[in-house]
Each structure stands twice: as structure tokens, then as C-alpha cells.
Amino acid sequence: MKIQTQDLYHGAVLTQMTEHPSFTALNKPDTLYGHYLVNHETRLFVKYLTKETSSWNFKFSLDELQSIQK
């Protein structure tokens, strides 16, 4: 299995989260990449941009939007 650039960014986020004293669990609520369930109650979508001139605008797919609505 090849490690992709996005995996490095997601790994950095997840490492920081797991070091926090309130962290207890991390699960995958569905098959969407970058979608996590933290401490059995908080949904988290991890996104990243590599462009230095980015204005932090992220695009969400229809599947991601439907998952957020749930």
C-alpha cells in the first residue's frame, strides 16, 4: 500500500488529536476518505490544500455533504 501526500497531512492531524487528554477513540463512520468519528460523538472531516496562495476554501463532494447532513 502506497502512502500518499494526503495521508501525511491526515496523519499529522490525527497525531495531534490523539495526544490531547480528552481523546478516547477514533473510528471511521463510513467509507469516505478523511471522515472520522472522534470520541464516539464528534464527526471530523480532514481536508488539505497544497497551494500557498490558497484562501482556505475547501470543496465538499456530494457524498461528503450527505454525510454531514446525517
GINOR-V541900 format. One line per field, one symbol per residue. burial: b if it has 24 or more other ideal C-beta (glycine too) atoms within 12 Angstrom, else e. Layout:
burial: ???
//
This chain:
burial: eeeeeeeeebeeeeeeeeeeeeeeebeeeeebebbbebeeeeebbbeeeeeeeeeeeeeeeeebeeeeee
//
